[in-house]
Amino acid sequence: MQLARIDGTVTGTACHPSMCQGRTVICQPLDAEGRADGVPVLAFDQLGAGLHQHVLISAEGSVIRQLVRDEHSPLRNFILAIVDPKSGDQVAALSS
Amino acid sequence: MRLGHVIGKVTLGLADPALRGARFLLVQPFSREQFAGAPLLPLAKGATQVVYDELGADIGHVIGYTEGAEASAPFPTSVPVDAYNAVLIDRIHYTPPA
């Protein structure tokens, strides 16, 4: 899994049918300090993550194929969880 | 899945029988600036990808393609494909925090 931030969404004219069960959002991978790290990737979202929210993205194709119940889905990155905005304070408290 | 824009097409000569009649696109991956609306030319840095296409993308289209083992999932049999065009992108709403 990887920490990322939702930086936008994309809409498509034609796509693989398994992608119609959720949104395709633009995720910016983050480094440990929460800064942008690398090029944004597109991820499949069924949780309805909001703009600029921190999320966990996973790149496990086998898991997403079960989620969308389509073993021929080409999907790979998807939103696994939305991170609680207060969780950063606990990490800081633990490490101080 | 990554964003890229189509800059060419590839026609195979001798190929695996499973790839008969397949269409391949030459795709240049997006840079972060291009997400924000920078012009597609000059091309972003990075290796150009050859992507299997079933949606009929043409030169100049922006597509979302998946790489790796998941790219060979949409086929009934196992085929040697590791980049698959999953969506023709219509609009990009990219608003990173200031």
N, CA and C atoms of all chains as a GROMACS GRO file, in nm:
protein
  582
    1MET      N    1   0.085  -0.120   0.000
    1MET     CA    2   0.000   0.000   0.000
    1MET      C    3   0.088   0.123   0.000
    2GLN      N    4   0.030   0.236  -0.041
    2GLN     CA    5   0.109   0.359  -0.048
    2GLN      C    6   0.021   0.476  -0.007
    3LEU      N    7   0.083   0.573   0.065
    3LEU     CA    8   0.011   0.692   0.106
    3LEU      C    9   0.002   0.786  -0.014
    4ALA      N   10  -0.118   0.839  -0.040
    4ALA     CA   11  -0.134   0.930  -0.154
    4ALA      C   12  -0.238   1.035  -0.119
    5ARG      N   13  -0.245   1.137  -0.204
    5ARG     CA   14  -0.340   1.246  -0.183
    5ARG      C   15  -0.424   1.257  -0.310
    6ILE      N   16  -0.555   1.280  -0.294
    6ILE     CA   17  -0.643   1.294  -0.410
    6ILE      C   18  -0.624   1.435  -0.466
    7ASP      N   19  -0.578   1.444  -0.591
    7ASP     CA   20  -0.554   1.576  -0.650
    7ASP      C   21  -0.649   1.607  -0.764
    8GLY      N   22  -0.749   1.519  -0.786
    8GLY     CA   23  -0.842   1.549  -0.895
    8GLY      C   24  -0.908   1.423  -0.945
    9THR      N   25  -0.984   1.437  -1.050
    9THR     CA   26  -1.052   1.321  -1.110
    9THR      C   27  -1.038   1.329  -1.262
   10VAL      N   28  -1.068   1.217  -1.328
   10VAL     CA   29  -1.071   1.221  -1.475
   10VAL      C   30  -1.203   1.158  -1.520
   11THR      N   31  -1.251   1.204  -1.636
   11THR     CA   32  -1.369   1.142  -1.695
   11THR      C   33  -1.326   1.083  -1.829
   12GLY      N   34  -1.393   0.973  -1.868
   12GLY     CA   35  -1.352   0.908  -1.991
   12GLY      C   36  -1.470   0.891  -2.085
   13THR      N   37  -1.442   0.880  -2.214
   13THR     CA   38  -1.551   0.858  -2.310
   13THR      C   39  -1.576   0.709  -2.328
   14ALA      N   40  -1.467   0.631  -2.337
   14ALA     CA   41  -1.486   0.486  -2.352
   14ALA      C   42  -1.390   0.420  -2.254
   15CYS      N   43  -1.432   0.310  -2.193
   15CYS     CA   44  -1.343   0.244  -2.097
   15CYS      C   45  -1.382   0.098  -2.084
   16HIS      N   46  -1.302   0.026  -2.011
   16HIS     CA   47  -1.333  -0.114  -1.983
   16HIS      C   48  -1.454  -0.117  -1.889
   17PRO      N   49  -1.555  -0.204  -1.917
   17PRO     CA   50  -1.678  -0.198  -1.838
   17PRO      C   51  -1.657  -0.207  -1.687
   18SER      N   52  -1.553  -0.275  -1.643
   18SER     CA   53  -1.536  -0.289  -1.497
   18SER      C   54  -1.506  -0.155  -1.432
   19MET      N   55  -1.466  -0.056  -1.510
   19MET     CA   56  -1.433   0.074  -1.449
   19MET      C   57  -1.558   0.157  -1.420
   20CYS      N   58  -1.675   0.110  -1.471
   20CYS     CA   59  -1.795   0.193  -1.453
   20CYS      C   60  -1.854   0.177  -1.313
   21GLN      N   61  -1.795   0.091  -1.230
   21GLN     CA   62  -1.852   0.070  -1.096
   21GLN      C   63  -1.795   0.168  -0.995
   22GLY      N   64  -1.714   0.262  -1.039
   22GLY     CA   65  -1.657   0.357  -0.944
   22GLY      C   66  -1.597   0.475  -1.020
   23ARG      N   67  -1.537   0.567  -0.946
   23ARG     CA   68  -1.475   0.684  -1.008
   23ARG      C   69  -1.328   0.656  -1.037
   24THR      N   70  -1.270   0.732  -1.128
   24THR     CA   71  -1.126   0.726  -1.151
   24THR      C   72  -1.067   0.858  -1.102
   25VAL      N   73  -0.986   0.848  -0.996
   25VAL     CA   74  -0.933   0.971  -0.936
   25VAL      C   75  -0.782   0.980  -0.958
   26ILE      N   76  -0.734   1.104  -0.954
   26ILE     CA   77  -0.590   1.128  -0.972
   26ILE      C   78  -0.527   1.127  -0.832
   27CYS      N   79  -0.432   1.035  -0.808
   27CYS     CA   80  -0.368   1.023  -0.677
   27CYS      C   81  -0.222   1.066  -0.689
   28GLN      N   82  -0.182   1.155  -0.601
   28GLN     CA   83  -0.042   1.199  -0.598
   28GLN      C   84   0.028   1.122  -0.485
   29PRO      N   85   0.120   1.030  -0.516
   29PRO     CA   86   0.191   0.958  -0.410
   29PRO      C   87   0.268   1.056  -0.322
   30LEU      N   88   0.273   1.026  -0.191
   30LEU     CA   89   0.338   1.116  -0.096
   30LEU      C   90   0.457   1.046  -0.031
   31ASP      N   91   0.558   1.126   0.011
   31ASP     CA   92   0.669   1.066   0.087
   31ASP      C   93   0.637   1.075   0.236
   32ALA      N   94   0.734   1.038   0.321
   32ALA     CA   95   0.704   1.026   0.464
   32ALA      C   96   0.659   1.160   0.523
   33GLU      N   97   0.713   1.271   0.471
   33GLU     CA   98   0.674   1.402   0.526
   33GLU      C   99   0.544   1.454   0.465
   34GLY      N  100   0.483   1.374   0.373
   34GLY     CA  101   0.357   1.419   0.315
   34GLY      C  102   0.375   1.510   0.196
   35ARG      N  103   0.499   1.513   0.139
   35ARG     CA  104   0.520   1.597   0.020
   35ARG      C  105   0.500   1.513  -0.105
   36ALA      N  106   0.463   1.579  -0.217
   36ALA     CA  107   0.440   1.508  -0.344
   36ALA      C  108   0.568   1.436  -0.384
   37ASP      N  109   0.550   1.313  -0.437
   37ASP     CA  110   0.668   1.231  -0.469
   37ASP      C  111   0.638   1.155  -0.597
   38GLY      N  112   0.690   1.205  -0.710
   38GLY     CA  113   0.670   1.132  -0.834
   38GLY      C  114   0.547   1.182  -0.911
   39VAL      N  115   0.516   1.107  -1.019
   39VAL     CA  116   0.409   1.149  -1.109
   39VAL      C  117   0.276   1.094  -1.055
   40PRO      N  118   0.166   1.171  -1.066
   40PRO     CA  119   0.038   1.119  -1.019
   40PRO      C  120  -0.004   0.993  -1.095
   41VAL      N  121  -0.080   0.908  -1.027
   41VAL     CA  122  -0.134   0.789  -1.091
   41VAL      C  123  -0.286   0.794  -1.082
   42LEU      N  124  -0.353   0.715  -1.169
   42LEU     CA  125  -0.499   0.709  -1.165
   42LEU      C  126  -0.540   0.590  -1.080
   43ALA      N  127  -0.637   0.607  -0.996
   43ALA     CA  128  -0.680   0.497  -0.910
   43ALA      C  129  -0.831   0.486  -0.915
   44PHE      N  130  -0.879   0.364  -0.893
   44PHE     CA  131  -1.023   0.336  -0.895
   44PHE      C  132  -1.076   0.360  -0.755
   45ASP      N  133  -1.185   0.437  -0.745
   45ASP     CA  134  -1.233   0.474  -0.611
   45ASP      C  135  -1.378   0.436  -0.594
   46GLN      N  136  -1.408   0.355  -0.492
   46GLN     CA  137  -1.548   0.324  -0.459
   46GLN      C  138  -1.586   0.384  -0.325
   47LEU      N  139  -1.488   0.445  -0.254
   47LEU     CA  140  -1.516   0.495  -0.120
   47LEU      C  141  -1.559   0.641  -0.120
   48GLY      N  142  -1.547   0.706  -0.234
   48GLY     CA  143  -1.589   0.846  -0.241
   48GLY      C  144  -1.493   0.938  -0.168
   49ALA      N  145  -1.361   0.920  -0.187
   49ALA     CA  146  -1.263   1.006  -0.120
   49ALA      C  147  -1.273   1.147  -0.176
   50GLY      N  148  -1.262   1.248  -0.086
   50GLY     CA  149  -1.277   1.386  -0.128
   50GLY      C  150  -1.147   1.444  -0.180
   51LEU      N  151  -1.156   1.566  -0.237
   51LEU     CA  152  -1.038   1.631  -0.294
   51LEU      C  153  -0.940   1.661  -0.180
   52HIS      N  154  -0.811   1.636  -0.207
   52HIS     CA  155  -0.699   1.663  -0.116
   52HIS      C  156  -0.701   1.575   0.007
   53GLN      N  157  -0.787   1.473   0.011
   53GLN     CA  158  -0.786   1.381   0.125
   53GLN      C  159  -0.668   1.285   0.109
   54HIS      N  160  -0.613   1.242   0.222
   54HIS     CA  161  -0.505   1.143   0.217
   54HIS      C  162  -0.568   1.005   0.217
   55VAL      N  163  -0.519   0.920   0.126
   55VAL     CA  164  -0.575   0.785   0.112
   55VAL      C  165  -0.461   0.684   0.105
   56LEU      N  166  -0.499   0.556   0.117
   56LEU     CA  167  -0.404   0.447   0.093
   56LEU      C  168  -0.441   0.385  -0.041
   57ILE      N  169  -0.343   0.377  -0.134
   57ILE     CA  170  -0.373   0.312  -0.262
   57ILE      C  171  -0.294   0.181  -0.267
   58SER      N  172  -0.359   0.083  -0.329
   58SER     CA  173  -0.294  -0.047  -0.344
   58SER      C  174  -0.283  -0.078  -0.492
   59ALA      N  175  -0.181  -0.155  -0.530
   59ALA     CA  176  -0.161  -0.188  -0.672
   59ALA      C  177  -0.180  -0.337  -0.694
   60GLU      N  178  -0.272  -0.398  -0.617
   60GLU     CA  179  -0.290  -0.543  -0.626
   60GLU      C  180  -0.404  -0.573  -0.723
   61GLY      N  181  -0.370  -0.620  -0.844
   61GLY     CA  182  -0.474  -0.648  -0.942
   61GLY      C  183  -0.569  -0.756  -0.896
   62SER      N  184  -0.513  -0.860  -0.828
   62SER     CA  185  -0.600  -0.973  -0.791
   62SER      C  186  -0.707  -0.926  -0.692
   63VAL      N  187  -0.675  -0.832  -0.606
   63VAL     CA  188  -0.773  -0.786  -0.507
   63VAL      C  189  -0.883  -0.704  -0.576
   64ILE      N  190  -0.843  -0.614  -0.664
   64ILE     CA  191  -0.944  -0.527  -0.728
   64ILE      C  192  -1.033  -0.609  -0.819
   65ARG      N  193  -0.981  -0.717  -0.879
   65ARG     CA  194  -1.066  -0.799  -0.967
   65ARG      C  195  -1.177  -0.862  -0.885
   66GLN      N  196  -1.148  -0.899  -0.759
   66GLN     CA  197  -1.256  -0.954  -0.674
   66GLN      C  198  -1.354  -0.844  -0.636
   67LEU      N  199  -1.301  -0.723  -0.608
   67LEU     CA  200  -1.387  -0.612  -0.565
   67LEU      C  201  -1.490  -0.579  -0.673
   68VAL      N  202  -1.447  -0.577  -0.798
   68VAL     CA  203  -1.540  -0.539  -0.906
   68VAL      C  204  -1.606  -0.664  -0.964
   69ARG      N  205  -1.576  -0.782  -0.908
   69ARG     CA  206  -1.636  -0.910  -0.951
   69ARG      C  207  -1.622  -0.928  -1.103
   70ASP      N  208  -1.501  -0.901  -1.154
   70ASP     CA  209  -1.477  -0.919  -1.298
   70ASP      C  210  -1.332  -0.965  -1.312
   71GLU      N  211  -1.310  -1.095  -1.341
   71GLU     CA  212  -1.173  -1.146  -1.342
   71GLU      C  213  -1.097  -1.101  -1.466
   72HIS      N  214  -1.167  -1.026  -1.557
   72HIS     CA  215  -1.096  -0.974  -1.674
   72HIS      C  216  -1.072  -0.823  -1.662
   73SER      N  217  -1.080  -0.768  -1.542
   73SER     CA  218  -1.065  -0.624  -1.530
   73SER      C  219  -0.917  -0.585  -1.534
   74PRO      N  220  -0.880  -0.484  -1.613
   74PRO     CA  221  -0.740  -0.441  -1.620
   74PRO      C  222  -0.702  -0.346  -1.507
   75LEU      N  223  -0.794  -0.325  -1.412
   75LEU     CA  224  -0.767  -0.225  -1.308
   75LEU      C  225  -0.650  -0.269  -1.222
   76ARG      N  226  -0.580  -0.172  -1.164
   76ARG     CA  227  -0.464  -0.208  -1.080
   76ARG      C  228  -0.463  -0.123  -0.953
   77ASN      N  229  -0.444   0.010  -0.970
   77ASN     CA  230  -0.443   0.095  -0.849
   77ASN      C  231  -0.585   0.120  -0.802
   78PHE      N  232  -0.609   0.109  -0.674
   78PHE     CA  233  -0.742   0.144  -0.624
   78PHE      C  234  -0.728   0.198  -0.482
   79ILE      N  235  -0.833   0.271  -0.439
   79ILE     CA  236  -0.832   0.332  -0.306
   79ILE      C  237  -0.874   0.226  -0.206
   80LEU      N  238  -0.781   0.194  -0.116
   80LEU     CA  239  -0.807   0.088  -0.018
   80LEU      C  240  -0.870   0.148   0.108
   81ALA      N  241  -0.826   0.269   0.147
   81ALA     CA  242  -0.874   0.329   0.272
   81ALA      C  243  -0.851   0.478   0.267
   82ILE      N  244  -0.934   0.550   0.345
   82ILE     CA  245  -0.916   0.695   0.359
   82ILE      C  246  -0.850   0.718   0.494
   83VAL      N  247  -0.739   0.792   0.495
   83VAL     CA  248  -0.661   0.810   0.619
   83VAL      C  249  -0.728   0.916   0.706
   84ASP      N  250  -0.736   0.888   0.839
   84ASP     CA  251  -0.794   0.983   0.933
   84ASP      C  252  -0.698   1.103   0.943
   85PRO      N  253  -0.747   1.227   0.919
   85PRO     CA  254  -0.655   1.342   0.919
   85PRO      C  255  -0.582   1.360   1.050
   86LYS      N  256  -0.640   1.304   1.160
   86LYS     CA  257  -0.574   1.324   1.291
   86LYS      C  258  -0.461   1.220   1.314
   87SER      N  259  -0.451   1.123   1.222
   87SER     CA  260  -0.355   1.015   1.252
   87SER      C  261  -0.212   1.069   1.251
   88GLY      N  262  -0.187   1.178   1.177
   88GLY     CA  263  -0.052   1.234   1.172
   88GLY      C  264  -0.008   1.277   1.312
   89ASP      N  265  -0.100   1.333   1.393
   89ASP     CA  266  -0.062   1.382   1.528
   89ASP      C  267  -0.014   1.265   1.612
   90GLN      N  268  -0.086   1.148   1.599
   90GLN     CA  269  -0.046   1.036   1.684
   90GLN      C  270   0.097   0.993   1.648
   91VAL      N  271   0.128   0.990   1.516
   91VAL     CA  272   0.263   0.948   1.477
   91VAL      C  273   0.365   1.045   1.538
   92ALA      N  274   0.336   1.176   1.527
   92ALA     CA  275   0.430   1.275   1.582
   92ALA      C  276   0.445   1.254   1.732
   93ALA      N  277   0.332   1.227   1.802
   93ALA     CA  278   0.338   1.210   1.948
   93ALA      C  279   0.423   1.089   1.981
   94LEU      N  280   0.406   0.982   1.904
   94LEU     CA  281   0.482   0.860   1.934
   94LEU      C  282   0.630   0.882   1.914
   95SER      N  283   0.663   0.958   1.807
   95SER     CA  284   0.806   0.968   1.774
   95SER      C  285   0.874   1.078   1.855
   96SER      N  286   0.797   1.163   1.924
   96SER     CA  287   0.866   1.272   2.000
   96SER      C  288   0.905   1.222   2.137
   97MET      N  289  -0.274   0.261  -1.277
   97MET     CA  290  -0.304   0.312  -1.410
   97MET      C  291  -0.238   0.447  -1.428
   98ARG      N  292  -0.180   0.471  -1.548
   98ARG     CA  293  -0.109   0.597  -1.575
   98ARG      C  294  -0.173   0.670  -1.692
   99LEU      N  295  -0.155   0.803  -1.693
   99LEU     CA  296  -0.202   0.883  -1.807
   99LEU      C  297  -0.090   0.890  -1.911
  100GLY      N  298  -0.129   0.889  -2.036
  100GLY     CA  299  -0.030   0.908  -2.141
  100GLY      C  300  -0.101   0.961  -2.264
  101HIS      N  301  -0.024   1.016  -2.358
  101HIS     CA  302  -0.092   1.059  -2.480
  101HIS      C  303  -0.031   0.987  -2.599
  102VAL      N  304  -0.117   0.956  -2.698
  102VAL     CA  305  -0.078   0.870  -2.809
  102VAL      C  306   0.002   0.952  -2.908
  103ILE      N  307   0.123   0.904  -2.941
  103ILE     CA  308   0.208   0.978  -3.036
  103ILE      C  309   0.234   0.896  -3.160
  104GLY      N  310   0.181   0.772  -3.166
  104GLY     CA  311   0.207   0.692  -3.286
  104GLY      C  312   0.141   0.557  -3.275
  105LYS      N  313   0.160   0.476  -3.378
  105LYS     CA  314   0.103   0.341  -3.379
  105LYS      C  315   0.212   0.242  -3.416
  106VAL      N  316   0.190   0.115  -3.378
  106VAL     CA  317   0.289   0.011  -3.406
  106VAL      C  318   0.219  -0.104  -3.476
  107THR      N  319   0.277  -0.150  -3.585
  107THR     CA  320   0.222  -0.267  -3.655
  107THR      C  321   0.322  -0.380  -3.641
  108LEU      N  322   0.276  -0.497  -3.599
  108LEU     CA  323   0.367  -0.609  -3.575
  108LEU      C  324   0.389  -0.688  -3.705
  109GLY      N  325   0.512  -0.734  -3.724
  109GLY     CA  326   0.536  -0.823  -3.839
  109GLY      C  327   0.511  -0.965  -3.795
  110LEU      N  328   0.615  -1.030  -3.743
  110LEU     CA  329   0.600  -1.167  -3.694
  110LEU      C  330   0.565  -1.158  -3.546
  111ALA      N  331   0.455  -1.221  -3.503
  111ALA     CA  332   0.415  -1.204  -3.363
  111ALA      C  333   0.351  -1.330  -3.311
  112ASP      N  334   0.333  -1.334  -3.182
  112ASP     CA  335   0.266  -1.445  -3.115
  112ASP      C  336   0.125  -1.457  -3.174
  113PRO      N  337   0.078  -1.579  -3.206
  113PRO     CA  338  -0.056  -1.591  -3.267
  113PRO      C  339  -0.166  -1.525  -3.186
  114ALA      N  340  -0.150  -1.518  -3.053
  114ALA     CA  341  -0.256  -1.457  -2.972
  114ALA      C  342  -0.270  -1.308  -3.003
  115LEU      N  343  -0.166  -1.249  -3.066
  115LEU     CA  344  -0.169  -1.104  -3.092
  115LEU      C  345  -0.213  -1.075  -3.234
  116ARG      N  346  -0.268  -1.176  -3.304
  116ARG     CA  347  -0.310  -1.148  -3.442
  116ARG      C  348  -0.421  -1.044  -3.442
  117GLY      N  349  -0.410  -0.947  -3.532
  117GLY     CA  350  -0.515  -0.847  -3.544
  117GLY      C  351  -0.517  -0.747  -3.431
  118ALA      N  352  -0.407  -0.742  -3.351
  118ALA     CA  353  -0.407  -0.649  -3.237
  118ALA      C  354  -0.361  -0.513  -3.283
  119ARG      N  355  -0.409  -0.408  -3.213
  119ARG     CA  356  -0.365  -0.272  -3.242
  119ARG      C  357  -0.275  -0.226  -3.128
  120PHE      N  358  -0.163  -0.166  -3.161
  120PHE     CA  359  -0.072  -0.116  -3.059
  120PHE      C  360  -0.049   0.032  -3.080
  121LEU      N  361  -0.042   0.104  -2.967
  121LEU     CA  362  -0.021   0.248  -2.973
  121LEU      C  363   0.114   0.282  -2.914
  122LEU      N  364   0.176   0.387  -2.966
  122LEU     CA  365   0.296   0.444  -2.903
  122LEU      C  366   0.247   0.554  -2.810
  123VAL      N  367   0.274   0.539  -2.680
  123VAL     CA  368   0.220   0.632  -2.580
  123VAL      C  369   0.333   0.695  -2.500
  124GLN      N  370   0.327   0.826  -2.486
  124GLN     CA  371   0.427   0.896  -2.403
  124GLN      C  372   0.363   0.926  -2.267
  125PRO      N  373   0.419   0.874  -2.157
  125PRO     CA  374   0.358   0.900  -2.027
  125PRO      C  375   0.357   1.049  -1.994
  126PHE      N  376   0.258   1.089  -1.915
  126PHE     CA  377   0.243   1.229  -1.875
  126PHE      C  378   0.346   1.265  -1.769
  127SER      N  379   0.387   1.391  -1.772
  127SER     CA  380   0.464   1.444  -1.658
  127SER      C  381   0.364   1.516  -1.567
  128ARG      N  382   0.412   1.552  -1.444
  128ARG     CA  383   0.318   1.617  -1.353
  128ARG      C  384   0.269   1.750  -1.411
  129GLU      N  385   0.359   1.819  -1.486
  129GLU     CA  386   0.317   1.948  -1.543
  129GLU      C  387   0.205   1.926  -1.645
  130GLN      N  388   0.212   1.813  -1.720
  130GLN     CA  389   0.108   1.791  -1.820
  130GLN      C  390  -0.025   1.760  -1.755
  131PHE      N  391  -0.022   1.701  -1.635
  131PHE     CA  392  -0.148   1.684  -1.561
  131PHE      C  393  -0.210   1.822  -1.538
  132ALA      N  394  -0.122   1.920  -1.510
  132ALA     CA  395  -0.174   2.053  -1.476
  132ALA      C  396  -0.209   2.132  -1.602
  133GLY      N  397  -0.192   2.073  -1.721
  133GLY     CA  398  -0.236   2.141  -1.841
  133GLY      C  399  -0.123   2.190  -1.929
  134ALA      N  400   0.002   2.152  -1.899
  134ALA     CA  401   0.114   2.193  -1.985
  134ALA      C  402   0.093   2.131  -2.123
  135PRO      N  403   0.146   2.193  -2.232
  135PRO     CA  404   0.125   2.138  -2.367
  135PRO      C  405   0.187   2.000  -2.380
  136LEU      N  406   0.126   1.919  -2.472
  136LEU     CA  407   0.172   1.780  -2.488
  136LEU      C  408   0.307   1.775  -2.558
  137LEU      N  409   0.334   1.877  -2.640
  137LEU     CA  410   0.465   1.881  -2.705
  137LEU      C  411   0.540   2.000  -2.649
  138PRO      N  412   0.668   1.999  -2.620
  138PRO     CA  413   0.760   1.887  -2.639
  138PRO      C  414   0.727   1.771  -2.546
  139LEU      N  415   0.763   1.652  -2.588
  139LEU     CA  416   0.729   1.530  -2.514
  139LEU      C  417   0.790   1.533  -2.375
  140ALA      N  418   0.718   1.472  -2.280
  140ALA     CA  419   0.770   1.461  -2.144
  140ALA      C  420   0.887   1.362  -2.146
  141LYS      N  421   0.971   1.372  -2.040
  141LYS     CA  422   1.082   1.276  -2.033
  141LYS      C  423   1.022   1.140  -2.001
  142GLY      N  424   1.101   1.036  -2.019
  142GLY     CA  425   1.053   0.903  -1.983
  142GLY      C  426   1.037   0.817  -2.106
  143ALA      N  427   1.041   0.685  -2.085
  143ALA     CA  428   1.039   0.592  -2.198
  143ALA      C  429   0.900   0.592  -2.261
  144THR      N  430   0.896   0.587  -2.393
  144THR     CA  431   0.768   0.573  -2.464
  144THR      C  432   0.720   0.429  -2.449
  145GLN      N  433   0.591   0.411  -2.424
  145GLN     CA  434   0.537   0.277  -2.402
  145GLN      C  435   0.464   0.228  -2.527
  146VAL      N  436   0.459   0.097  -2.546
  146VAL     CA  437   0.376   0.039  -2.652
  146VAL      C  438   0.258  -0.026  -2.581
  147VAL      N  439   0.137   0.019  -2.612
  147VAL     CA  440   0.018  -0.017  -2.535
  147VAL      C  441  -0.082  -0.088  -2.626
  148TYR      N  442  -0.134  -0.202  -2.578
  148TYR     CA  443  -0.236  -0.275  -2.653
  148TYR      C  444  -0.367  -0.196  -2.648
  149ASP      N  445  -0.434  -0.184  -2.762
  149ASP     CA  446  -0.552  -0.096  -2.766
  149ASP      C  447  -0.673  -0.167  -2.824
  150GLU      N  448  -0.783  -0.167  -2.750
  150GLU     CA  449  -0.909  -0.221  -2.802
  150GLU      C  450  -1.015  -0.113  -2.815
  151LEU      N  451  -0.983   0.010  -2.765
  151LEU     CA  452  -1.084   0.115  -2.764
  151LEU      C  453  -1.074   0.206  -2.886
  152GLY      N  454  -0.975   0.188  -2.968
  152GLY     CA  455  -0.965   0.268  -3.090
  152GLY      C  456  -0.911   0.407  -3.066
  153ALA      N  457  -0.808   0.421  -2.983
  153ALA     CA  458  -0.750   0.554  -2.962
  153ALA      C  459  -0.668   0.593  -3.085
  154ASP      N  460  -0.663   0.724  -3.112
  154ASP     CA  461  -0.588   0.771  -3.229
  154ASP      C  462  -0.476   0.864  -3.181
  155ILE      N  463  -0.391   0.905  -3.274
  155ILE     CA  464  -0.278   0.991  -3.238
  155ILE      C  465  -0.333   1.122  -3.181
  156GLY      N  466  -0.280   1.164  -3.066
  156GLY     CA  467  -0.327   1.288  -3.004
  156GLY      C  468  -0.423   1.262  -2.890
  157HIS      N  469  -0.480   1.142  -2.882
  157HIS     CA  470  -0.572   1.112  -2.771
  157HIS      C  471  -0.495   1.096  -2.641
  158VAL      N  472  -0.564   1.130  -2.531
  158VAL     CA  473  -0.506   1.103  -2.399
  158VAL      C  474  -0.574   0.978  -2.346
  159ILE      N  475  -0.495   0.882  -2.299
  159ILE     CA  476  -0.554   0.756  -2.253
  159ILE      C  477  -0.504   0.724  -2.113
  160GLY      N  478  -0.576   0.632  -2.046
  160GLY     CA  479  -0.530   0.577  -1.919
  160GLY      C  480  -0.495   0.432  -1.945
  161TYR      N  481  -0.370   0.395  -1.918
  161TYR     CA  482  -0.331   0.258  -1.949
  161TYR      C  483  -0.274   0.192  -1.824
  162THR      N  484  -0.294   0.060  -1.813
  162THR     CA  485  -0.241  -0.012  -1.696
  162THR      C  486  -0.121  -0.093  -1.741
  163GLU      N  487  -0.027  -0.112  -1.648
  163GLU     CA  488   0.095  -0.186  -1.681
  163GLU      C  489   0.103  -0.310  -1.593
  164GLY      N  490   0.186  -0.402  -1.632
  164GLY     CA  491   0.212  -0.517  -1.547
  164GLY      C  492   0.116  -0.631  -1.575
  165ALA      N  493   0.107  -0.724  -1.478
  165ALA     CA  494   0.028  -0.845  -1.498
  165ALA      C  495  -0.119  -0.811  -1.520
  166GLU      N  496  -0.165  -0.701  -1.461
  166GLU     CA  497  -0.308  -0.669  -1.476
  166GLU      C  498  -0.342  -0.638  -1.622
  167ALA      N  499  -0.242  -0.599  -1.701
  167ALA     CA  500  -0.271  -0.565  -1.841
  167ALA      C  501  -0.306  -0.690  -1.922
  168SER      N  502  -0.267  -0.807  -1.873
  168SER     CA  503  -0.302  -0.927  -1.952
  168SER      C  504  -0.431  -0.990  -1.901
  169ALA      N  505  -0.497  -0.925  -1.803
  169ALA     CA  506  -0.619  -0.983  -1.745
  169ALA      C  507  -0.737  -0.981  -1.842
  170PRO      N  508  -0.757  -0.875  -1.924
  170PRO     CA  509  -0.880  -0.869  -2.003
  170PRO      C  510  -0.886  -0.969  -2.118
  171PHE      N  511  -0.794  -1.066  -2.123
  171PHE     CA  512  -0.796  -1.157  -2.238
  171PHE      C  513  -0.843  -1.296  -2.193
  172PRO      N  514  -0.920  -1.367  -2.279
  172PRO     CA  515  -0.967  -1.501  -2.240
  172PRO      C  516  -0.852  -1.599  -2.222
  173THR      N  517  -0.747  -1.582  -2.304
  173THR     CA  518  -0.631  -1.672  -2.289
  173THR      C  519  -0.515  -1.589  -2.237
  174SER      N  520  -0.403  -1.656  -2.203
  174SER     CA  521  -0.288  -1.577  -2.153
  174SER      C  522  -0.213  -1.523  -2.275
  175VAL      N  523  -0.196  -1.388  -2.278
  175VAL     CA  524  -0.129  -1.326  -2.392
  175VAL      C  525  -0.012  -1.243  -2.340
  176PRO      N  526   0.092  -1.228  -2.420
  176PRO     CA  527   0.211  -1.152  -2.375
  176PRO      C  528   0.190  -1.002  -2.388
  177VAL      N  529   0.099  -0.948  -2.307
  177VAL     CA  530   0.072  -0.802  -2.313
  177VAL      C  531   0.102  -0.746  -2.175
  178ASP      N  532   0.176  -0.637  -2.166
  178ASP     CA  533   0.200  -0.580  -2.031
  178ASP      C  534   0.163  -0.433  -2.024
  179ALA      N  535   0.092  -0.381  -2.125
  179ALA     CA  536   0.038  -0.245  -2.114
  179ALA      C  537  -0.093  -0.245  -2.192
  180TYR      N  538  -0.201  -0.206  -2.126
  180TYR     CA  539  -0.335  -0.218  -2.186
  180TYR      C  540  -0.406  -0.084  -2.174
  181ASN      N  541  -0.466  -0.036  -2.284
  181ASN     CA  542  -0.540   0.091  -2.285
  181ASN      C  543  -0.676   0.065  -2.222
  182ALA      N  544  -0.698   0.120  -2.100
  182ALA     CA  545  -0.822   0.090  -2.028
  182ALA      C  546  -0.926   0.200  -2.046
  183VAL      N  547  -0.888   0.324  -2.074
  183VAL     CA  548  -0.989   0.432  -2.084
  183VAL      C  549  -0.939   0.542  -2.177
  184LEU      N  550  -1.032   0.594  -2.259
  184LEU     CA  551  -1.002   0.714  -2.340
  184LEU      C  552  -1.042   0.834  -2.255
  185ILE      N  553  -0.943   0.916  -2.222
  185ILE     CA  554  -0.971   1.025  -2.129
  185ILE      C  555  -1.042   1.140  -2.202
  186ASP      N  556  -1.151   1.189  -2.137
  186ASP     CA  557  -1.226   1.299  -2.195
  186ASP      C  558  -1.183   1.431  -2.132
  187ARG      N  559  -1.181   1.436  -1.999
  187ARG     CA  560  -1.145   1.561  -1.931
  187ARG      C  561  -1.062   1.529  -1.806
  188ILE      N  562  -0.963   1.612  -1.778
  188ILE     CA  563  -0.878   1.595  -1.659
  188ILE      C  564  -0.907   1.711  -1.564
  189HIS      N  565  -0.958   1.678  -1.444
  189HIS     CA  566  -0.981   1.783  -1.343
  189HIS      C  567  -0.868   1.771  -1.242
  190TYR      N  568  -0.764   1.848  -1.259
  190TYR     CA  569  -0.645   1.835  -1.174
  190TYR      C  570  -0.630   1.963  -1.092
  191THR      N  571  -0.654   1.954  -0.958
  191THR     CA  572  -0.645   2.076  -0.874
  191THR      C  573  -0.564   2.040  -0.750
  192PRO      N  574  -0.432   2.034  -0.758
  192PRO     CA  575  -0.352   2.006  -0.638
  192PRO      C  576  -0.362   2.121  -0.540
  193PRO      N  577  -0.342   2.095  -0.409
  193PRO     CA  578  -0.346   2.205  -0.312
  193PRO      C  579  -0.236   2.307  -0.342
  194ALA      N  580  -0.261   2.434  -0.317
  194ALA     CA  581  -0.164   2.539  -0.350
  194ALA      C  582  -0.036   2.522  -0.267
   0.00000   0.00000   0.00000
